[in-house]
């Protein structure tokens, strides 16, 4: 626990500083590196003979998106068809993945024996995550340089709040299991506690950051679905680790496991939040 706290105290300020002060090209590079590290950890879920060879499909897929989609500030603010399609694809994937987690182990019969599908699942998890963060960070960057950073931090805050609220509510009131075959400790009562906590944090953060939503109701609706999908995103990674017989995705972050262990909820939350934010 001591190591976990020390690591968090070091990393959290660095992450926040990076979100706010890295110039957009460097920010894009940093998020791409994080995503590629996530892909490296995902190669364990593919169970390939060579993890290096297993990195080839995701690297090619990531490079292709940068070749096809513009990532300068102006283009990211205009959100062309390609950007919108990627956010839509990411959101649809998380609906499908959530269904797989909630129906596990029955659902695993359709994909557990297929390396191709496991590769595809990783690509659908991490590439929309990468692009949704970049798109949000670039929002209004010319006229309001820090507005997009506030959006990114808003998503982080509500996901972290939901995680903490779910933990304490689950310990105090948890009775009904969400997905006992995937994560026996997650309960419906914990989920409700997480949603309530996220609402409180969302209202305070949106007001403090002066974020623009169509209305308070719209903000709460977006927060609700983002939180729900973030909790299910955590279950999805737990499902893949369970099938692969893995406890932590890696030991990259002392006391915290790997990249995927830290961003599992966020990989689901960011594409869904970005999609809903720009739709509404």
Legacy VTK file of the C-alpha trace (Angstrom):
# vtk DataFile Version 3.0
C-alpha trace
ASCII
DATASET POLYDATA
POINTS 280 float
0.000 0.000 0.000
2.842 2.394 0.850
4.419 1.847 -2.573
1.032 2.331 -4.221
0.487 5.683 -2.480
4.000 6.953 -3.256
3.635 6.060 -6.932
0.244 7.778 -7.113
1.601 10.935 -5.463
4.369 11.091 -8.062
2.379 10.138 -11.153
-0.835 12.102 -10.545
0.769 15.577 -10.676
2.842 14.569 -13.724
-0.265 13.353 -15.550
-2.191 16.540 -14.750
0.732 18.738 -15.811
1.021 16.777 -19.041
-2.689 17.130 -19.797
-2.590 20.903 -19.320
0.818 22.001 -20.504
2.136 19.611 -23.158
1.813 21.198 -26.619
-0.697 19.258 -28.721
1.895 17.400 -30.882
3.741 16.243 -27.747
0.458 15.354 -26.049
-0.553 13.226 -29.051
2.857 11.522 -28.938
2.548 10.829 -25.204
-0.929 9.300 -25.499
0.231 7.222 -28.469
3.133 5.842 -26.406
0.755 5.000 -23.545
-1.540 3.214 -26.012
1.339 1.253 -27.535
2.425 0.178 -24.046
-1.174 -0.934 -23.535
-0.971 -2.935 -26.753
2.224 -4.595 -25.516
0.386 -5.703 -22.384
-2.560 -6.826 -24.527
-0.297 -9.281 -26.371
-0.616 -11.491 -23.279
-4.357 -11.761 -23.923
-3.686 -12.845 -27.501
-1.465 -15.663 -26.196
0.767 -15.524 -29.268
4.015 -17.486 -29.497
5.896 -14.214 -29.953
4.730 -11.027 -28.236
6.889 -8.979 -30.624
5.106 -10.437 -33.640
1.783 -9.922 -31.875
2.560 -6.191 -31.769
2.588 -5.915 -35.559
-1.223 -5.747 -36.140
-1.914 -3.033 -33.515
1.090 -0.951 -34.590
-0.040 -1.098 -38.223
-3.635 -0.281 -37.248
-2.513 2.682 -35.146
-0.261 3.993 -37.923
-3.076 3.681 -40.458
-5.394 5.832 -38.346
-2.749 8.576 -38.226
-2.270 8.252 -41.976
-5.999 8.581 -42.653
-7.207 10.932 -39.902
-5.876 14.496 -39.543
-4.585 15.346 -36.090
-3.787 19.047 -36.282
-5.702 21.404 -33.969
-7.988 22.820 -36.659
-9.023 19.425 -38.067
-9.618 17.954 -34.613
-11.968 20.815 -33.810
-13.927 20.331 -37.017
-14.459 16.582 -36.360
-14.719 15.147 -39.833
-16.517 11.933 -40.774
-13.502 9.800 -39.889
-13.234 11.140 -36.346
-16.953 10.730 -35.766
-16.912 7.203 -37.186
-14.072 6.216 -34.865
-15.882 7.559 -31.786
-19.031 5.738 -32.895
-17.120 2.504 -33.448
-15.515 2.779 -30.038
-18.867 3.331 -28.339
-20.489 0.410 -30.151
-17.565 -1.818 -29.225
-18.021 -1.050 -25.542
-21.685 -1.993 -25.730
-20.681 -5.315 -27.283
-17.794 -5.846 -24.851
-20.035 -5.082 -21.880
-22.461 -7.724 -23.078
-19.596 -10.223 -23.331
-18.507 -9.468 -19.751
-22.011 -9.640 -18.286
-22.687 -12.998 -19.970
-19.281 -14.534 -19.217
-18.356 -17.439 -19.190
-20.981 -18.401 -21.759
-19.861 -15.623 -24.121
-16.221 -16.742 -24.075
-17.066 -19.727 -26.263
-17.476 -17.344 -29.210
-14.075 -15.619 -28.983
-11.647 -17.219 -26.494
-10.191 -19.600 -29.074
-9.692 -16.973 -31.769
-6.391 -15.005 -31.799
-7.811 -12.819 -34.577
-10.761 -11.728 -32.452
-8.491 -11.112 -29.464
-6.309 -8.880 -31.629
-9.393 -7.083 -32.888
-10.706 -6.548 -29.362
-7.427 -4.892 -28.378
-7.500 -2.599 -31.393
-11.128 -1.648 -30.707
-10.229 -0.949 -27.074
-7.114 1.167 -27.408
-7.335 3.055 -30.717
-10.685 4.781 -29.950
-9.306 5.482 -26.460
-6.259 7.190 -27.971
-8.225 9.293 -30.444
-11.021 10.271 -28.066
-8.505 11.739 -25.588
-6.736 13.609 -28.391
-10.017 14.973 -29.757
-11.171 16.145 -26.334
-7.800 17.741 -25.537
-7.866 19.678 -28.809
-11.356 21.075 -28.171
-11.300 24.896 -28.508
-7.501 24.805 -28.177
-6.973 27.877 -30.380
-9.343 30.196 -28.506
-9.224 28.547 -25.049
-5.970 26.546 -24.724
-6.942 24.777 -21.490
-10.598 24.030 -22.179
-9.877 20.623 -23.701
-7.562 19.762 -20.834
-10.445 20.458 -18.461
-12.666 18.099 -20.468
-10.053 15.336 -20.237
-9.679 15.882 -16.505
-13.466 15.970 -16.077
-13.703 12.432 -17.478
-10.873 11.277 -15.217
-12.518 12.834 -12.173
-15.942 11.267 -12.684
-14.428 7.832 -13.392
-12.180 7.992 -10.340
-15.094 9.257 -8.231
-17.297 6.418 -9.453
-14.587 3.882 -8.677
-14.117 5.205 -5.132
-17.854 5.557 -4.498
-18.502 2.045 -5.774
-15.770 0.623 -3.539
-17.094 2.141 -0.307
-20.779 1.620 -1.148
-20.063 -1.960 -2.150
-18.263 -2.688 1.100
-21.056 -1.138 3.147
-24.162 -2.262 1.280
-23.096 -4.705 -1.440
-25.339 -7.751 -1.788
-26.229 -8.372 -5.432
-23.327 -9.317 -7.702
-23.008 -7.656 -11.111
-20.900 -10.297 -12.835
-19.838 -12.907 -10.259
-17.927 -15.026 -12.781
-15.743 -12.060 -13.785
-15.367 -9.911 -10.658
-17.106 -11.256 -7.541
-16.541 -8.028 -5.587
-18.535 -5.720 -7.869
-22.147 -5.251 -6.802
-25.244 -3.404 -7.987
-25.262 -1.429 -4.729
-21.658 -0.421 -5.324
-22.534 0.720 -8.839
-25.336 2.917 -7.508
-22.975 4.410 -4.934
-20.458 5.089 -7.686
-23.038 6.835 -9.852
-24.170 9.086 -6.999
-20.569 9.998 -6.152
-19.808 10.705 -9.807
-22.866 12.996 -10.049
-21.642 15.073 -7.111
-18.133 15.344 -8.556
-19.472 16.058 -12.058
-21.632 18.958 -10.890
-18.798 20.491 -8.874
-16.185 19.977 -11.599
-18.349 21.213 -14.470
-19.117 24.367 -12.507
-15.534 24.891 -11.337
-14.089 24.302 -14.811
-16.893 26.283 -16.533
-17.549 23.451 -18.971
-20.233 23.920 -21.594
-23.038 21.377 -21.783
-26.443 21.880 -23.390
-27.972 21.756 -19.908
-27.385 20.345 -16.442
-29.639 17.419 -17.362
-27.552 16.695 -20.448
-24.363 16.749 -18.373
-25.827 14.294 -15.853
-27.073 11.975 -18.623
-23.627 11.945 -20.251
-22.023 11.362 -16.843
-24.439 8.511 -16.106
-23.665 6.579 -19.276
-19.940 7.312 -19.038
-19.824 5.946 -15.490
-21.847 2.852 -16.349
-19.587 2.014 -19.260
-16.447 2.729 -17.205
-17.499 0.168 -14.602
-18.230 -2.349 -17.338
-14.875 -1.517 -18.946
-13.174 -2.632 -15.755
-15.134 -5.889 -15.947
-14.095 -6.408 -19.565
-10.378 -6.268 -18.757
-10.969 -8.565 -15.771
-12.666 -10.996 -18.155
-9.702 -11.015 -20.555
-7.238 -11.474 -17.686
-9.318 -14.308 -16.258
-9.433 -16.125 -19.597
-5.662 -15.673 -20.011
-4.868 -16.617 -16.404
-3.234 -13.244 -15.658
-3.465 -11.283 -12.410
-1.902 -7.953 -13.507
-1.307 -6.795 -17.059
2.327 -6.025 -16.101
4.526 -4.625 -13.325
5.279 -1.388 -15.164
3.810 0.901 -12.488
5.098 0.027 -8.982
2.227 -0.924 -6.711
-0.361 -0.471 -9.466
0.336 -3.212 -12.011
0.378 -2.240 -15.667
-0.980 0.432 -17.965
-4.154 -1.544 -18.656
-4.722 -2.059 -14.937
-4.740 1.732 -14.452
-6.705 2.796 -17.530
-9.161 -0.100 -17.941
-12.133 2.047 -16.912
-10.860 5.055 -18.859
-10.449 3.096 -22.097
-14.203 2.629 -22.053
-15.148 6.012 -20.596
-13.319 8.325 -22.992
-14.789 7.133 -26.337
-18.323 7.026 -24.910
-18.026 10.436 -23.225
-16.558 12.017 -26.368
-19.260 10.507 -28.573
-22.080 11.697 -26.303
-20.483 15.104 -25.681
-20.278 15.927 -29.379
-23.645 14.404 -30.237
-25.476 16.366 -27.535
LINES 1 281
280 0 1 2 3 4 5 6 7 8 9 10 11 12 13 14 15 16 17 18 19 20 21 22 23 24 25 26 27 28 29 30 31 32 33 34 35 36 37 38 39 40 41 42 43 44 45 46 47 48 49 50 51 52 53 54 55 56 57 58 59 60 61 62 63 64 65 66 67 68 69 70 71 72 73 74 75 76 77 78 79 80 81 82 83 84 85 86 87 88 89 90 91 92 93 94 95 96 97 98 99 100 101 102 103 104 105 106 107 108 109 110 111 112 113 114 115 116 117 118 119 120 121 122 123 124 125 126 127 128 129 130 131 132 133 134 135 136 137 138 139 140 141 142 143 144 145 146 147 148 149 150 151 152 153 154 155 156 157 158 159 160 161 162 163 164 165 166 167 168 169 170 171 172 173 174 175 176 177 178 179 180 181 182 183 184 185 186 187 188 189 190 191 192 193 194 195 196 197 198 199 200 201 202 203 204 205 206 207 208 209 210 211 212 213 214 215 216 217 218 219 220 221 222 223 224 225 226 227 228 229 230 231 232 233 234 235 236 237 238 239 240 241 242 243 244 245 246 247 248 249 250 251 252 253 254 255 256 257 258 259 260 261 262 263 264 265 266 267 268 269 270 271 272 273 274 275 276 277 278 279
